[in-house]
């Protein structure tokens, strides 16, 4: 069990609890809550042979959480592991997820930004047709004053998670392990702050009238995009793992690791009445209210060698290609895939127990971060690709 107390606080300048930035009032805010949790887990062997080579295990777990501002919730997990033969294990699980909005989601003071938005009322075909577009907006603008911040009326996010996988450790290849796990995550009542969603819904149906402000000419003046619970997400894919430690060789010990993630679908639905959009293999900058990069494949391959006091490593990282929408056009383009190689060699010294000297180079081939036309300001996705190129370094470490 556990108990914790969370709190946040912010205040204006001096004794005045309200300050104005750019004509927008920013109100001092604070929030706190207490959280009590109790959890437990039980492993039940349902079947086993005398030699323990074939067995079935049931894993049950539950967590009860009580939030002073949200009340109580109970979430559980059921997992099953089945070993039909000594070298193969089949595993599956079903679990529930719960995330109460953070105190920042709830109580963050209002602030302003200039968000990149597409005003539906600036399109001539929508003026006088959509309920929220009686007058035309300014087609020359793409940045608009947007108010962001917390919302005390938020609901919690919930999810259901499913997994089915296998682990294979062939008896005739010592040191080898292969695993593959398929998963699906259904997320409901996603907490987000989408000014574009608010603007689109206001134009289409007249909703969110209190959040969209226009002047007498129809030009968009301000959008209030404080956090709301919008829509659902469904993510499914496959996690792949390989571990292989080769038998001892005259040249030393060698091991190889591979971790790869494949995203089959990333369905995003902003509203129960809106269509689902599959975002796999796309990039949309977060500055434009996108989800960032969602590559179809990400992988890491690593090889390690050691002999006596020497060791070395090689690592390769892969991010598959992405599609993006070219700003101010109706075209799409491809962001190239990105493959980077890192190497390192090191030596330990017996005279100084725990002392290790190493030199290495990241991005051995000097692979440039691929160009992203829709990335905000810097023309590359800094959250996915590294711009610094080839990087040499030396390290001196001492274990105590």
N, C-alpha and C positions, 0 to 999 in steps of 0.2 A: 504494500500500500504506500501511498505518498500523499503529501500535502504541500501545496505551494501557493504563494500569493504573488500576483502580477500587478504592476502598476506602470503608468506612463504619465508624463506631465509636460506641458509646454506653456509659456507665458509670453505676453507682449513686452514691449520695451518699457522699462521703468515701472511705475505704479499703475500705468494704464493697461487694463487687460485687453484692450482692442487697439490694434495698429492697422494702418492702411498701407498697402503696397500696390502701386499702380492703380489706385482708386478702388481696390477691392479690400474689404475688411477681412482681416485674419483674426479669428477669435481664439483667445487662449483656451486650452482644453486640457482635460485630464480624465483618467479612467483607471479603475482597478477592479480586480476580482479575485476570488479564492477558488482553488480547484482541488478537489479531493478525488483520489482514484484508488481502486482496489482491483487487482487482477490475479489470475491464477491459470495454471496450465497442468494438464494431466496426460501422461503417455500410457496407453493401454495396449499391451501385447495381445492381439486377438488370436494369433496362431503362430506356432514355431515348432520346427522339427528338433529332434534331440541334438543334432549337430549345429543348430542355429544357422543353417545354410539357407533355409526357406522360412520366411516369416512375414506376418502382416501386423503392422502397428497403426493404431489410431491415436491421433494427437488432438486434444480438445483444449481450447483456450478461450478465456472471456475477460473482458475489462469493463468495469463500471466506472463512469466518470460523472462527477457532479460539479457543474459550474454555477457559481453564485448568480451569474447573469443569464444562463441558458437552461438551468435545470439539469436533470440527470439523463444519461444515455447509457445503454449496454450494447456492446459490440463483441461479436464472437468470431472464432476461427475453428474450422474443422479440416484436418489434414490426414491423409492416408498414405502409408508407405507399404509397398508390396514388393517382395523379392522372390520372383518365381524360380530363379536359379542364382547361384552364388555370385555370378558376374554381372547381374542386371537388377536394377531397382527401378520400380515405377512409383512416381510420387504425384500426388494431386492435393489441392487445397481450395477451400472457399472461405472467404473472410469478408467482414464488413469494415468499413472505414468511416471515421467521423472527424471532422475538423471544425472546431468552433472558430469563428472569425477572430483574428488577432485583435489586441487592443488598438493597434494602429488602424486596422480595418474599420473598427467601430468608432474611435474617438479622435483620429488624426485631424488636426486643425485644417481648415480650408486653405488652399494655396492655388496659385494660378500658373498656367503654362500656355504656350502658343502651339496647339496641337495641329498636325497635318490632317485635315478632314476634307471630304468631298461633300459639298452641299447639294442634295438632290434638287433643291429649289432653284439652283443655278442652271439646271438643264431645261431648255425651252420646252421640251416635250412633257415635262412634269407640271409646269405652271398652269394653274387653273384646272388641272386634272387630279392631282393628288390633294386630299383634304387639307394637308398642312402647308400647301404651297399656293396660296391665293395670289401672291405677288412674286416676281422674279428676284432671285438673289444675285449677287455680284459674281459673274463667272471668272473674273480675273484673280480671285483670291483662293488660296488653298491652306492658309493658316488662320486659326481663329482662337480667340480668348476662351480658355477652358478652365473651369474651376474643378479641382479634384480634392478629395479628402474622405473622411470616414462617414459612416452611416450607422447610427445606433439601432436601426430597425432591421439589420441583416439577420438572415437565417444561417444555420450551420450548413457546411458542405457534407454530403454523405456519399459513400461509394460502396460498390460490391466488386470483389476481386476474385478471379478464378485462375487457376494454374494447373497445368498437366505436363509432366515431364518424365524423362528417363535419365538414368546415370549408368554408364557401362564401364566396367573395369575388367577387360578381358584377362583371363588367367594366364593365357599363353604369351602376353606382352606385359611383362612386369613394369610397373611405374606409369602406365597409361590410364587416364581417366577421361571419358567423353561425357558431356551432358548437354541436354537440349530441353528447354522449358518453354512451352507456349503459355501465353497469358492474355487475359482480357480484363480491363478496368472500366467500369461504368461509373462516372462521376456526375452527381446531381447538384443543383443549386450552386453552381460555380460562382464564387465571389470575384467580381471584376469591376472595372471602371471603364466602360467603353463609350466615349463621346460619340463615335460614329454610329454605334447602335442606337443611342438616344436620338441622334439627329435623324437617322433613317426612319425610326418608328414614328417620330413626330411628323415627318413629311408624309408617310404612308397612311397614317390613321388619325393624326392629331393628338396622339398620346404624348405624355411628358411635356405638356404645355408649360408647366412650371419650371422646366429645365432648359428650355430653348427660348432665347430672347432675340427678337428681330426689331429693326427700326421701322418707321412708318413706310419706308420704301421697299421693305421686304428683305433688306440685307441682314445677314446673320451677325449678331453682335456678341453673343455669349452662349456657351453651352455649359451646363452644370453636370459634371460626370463624377459625382461622388459614388462610392462603391454601392453596387446592387447585386442581387443574386440573379444571374442571367444564364439560362440554358443548361445544356448538358454536354458532356464529352464522353467519347468512347475510344479507348486506345487498346489495340491488340497487336501482338507481335511474338517474337521468338528470341530467347536468350540462348547463346551457344557458348560452351566452354570446353577447352582442351587443356589438359595438364599431362606432360610427359617428361619423366626424369629417366634419361638413358642410363644403362648400366655403366659402371666405372670403366673408363678407357685409359690407355697409357697417357693420353694428352690431358686428362682431367675429367671432371664431371660436367655434363651438359644437361640443361633442362629447357623445355620450350613451353610457353603458355600462350593461349589464344582466348580472347574474350571478344565476342561479337554480339551486336544487338540489331535485330531486324524489326522495323515497324511496318506491320501489314496495313493498318489503318489508324488514322487519327481523326475521328469524326468529331467535328465541332458544330454545335447548334446553339445559336445565341438566344433563340426563343422557341417555345414549344410549337409555334405555328410556322416557324422558318424552316427551310430545307437544311439538311445536314451537309456540311462541307468537309471533304477529306483533305487534310493538310499535309499528308505524307509527301516528302520530297519537295517541300516549298520553303521559301524564305519570305517573311514580311517583317520589316524592322519594328521593334517595339515602340519606337518613337512615332510610328504611324498606327499604333494600336494593333500591331501584328503579334503573332506568337513566336517571332524569332525564327530560327532555323530548326526544321524537323526533318533531318535526313533519313532516307530509307535505311541506310546501313551506317553503322559506326563500328569500328573494330580496332583492337590493339593486339599486336603480335610481339612477343618478347622472347629472347633467347639469352640464357645465362651460362657462363663458363667459369669454373674456378679450379685451380691446381696449386696446392701448397699455399703460398702467401699471395698469389696473384688471382685476380678475378676480372671479368669483363662482361659487358652486357650490350645487347642490341635491341632497340624497340622501334616498331613501325606503327603509325597511327593513320587510320583511314576515315575520311568523312565523304560519303557519296555526294554526287552532284545534286543541285537544288534548282528549282524553277522560281522565278520571280517576275513580278509585274513591273514593267518599265514605267517610271513616273511620267505622268502627263501624256501617256499614250495608251492605246488599247493592245499593245504588244507584250509578249512574254519572252524572256530569254533564259538561258541556262547558266547557272553559276557552276564552274568546273569543280570536279571532285578534287580532294586535297589529300595528298599522301606525304607524310613526313617521316624521316629516319633519324634516330638518335643513337649515339654510341658513347660508351664510357669504358675506361680501363683503370684499375686501381691495384694498389699493393699495400699489404699490412706488414708491420715491422714487429718482430718478436721482442726486440730490445725494449720497445715502448709498448707495453701491452695495451691493445685497443686502438693504437694509432694507425690511421689509414690515409694514404695520399691517392688522389684520383684526378684524372683529367678527362674531359669529355667534350663532345660537340653535339648540340641540338640542331636539328634540321641540316643534316650533313650536306645535302644537295642544294641547299639554299632555295627551297621551294617557296615561291611567293604566294601570299594569301590571294585567293581568287577575287577578281573584281565583282562587286555587287552594286548594280546601278541604283538600287532602291535603298541602300544603306544610308542612314542619316549622317551627313557631313563627311564621313571618312571613306566612303566607297568600299568598305569591306566589313564583314561581320566579325567584330572583335570578340564576341562571345563564343564563336565557333572556330575561327581561324586566327593564327598568330601572325602578326605583321612584322615581327622583328627579324625574320630570316635566319641565316646561319649564326650560331651563337657558341663561342668557345668559353670554357670555364675550367677552373682548377679548384679542388676542395681539399681541405685538411680537417679531419675529424678525429676526435679522441673519445673513446668510450671509458666511462668510469664505473 
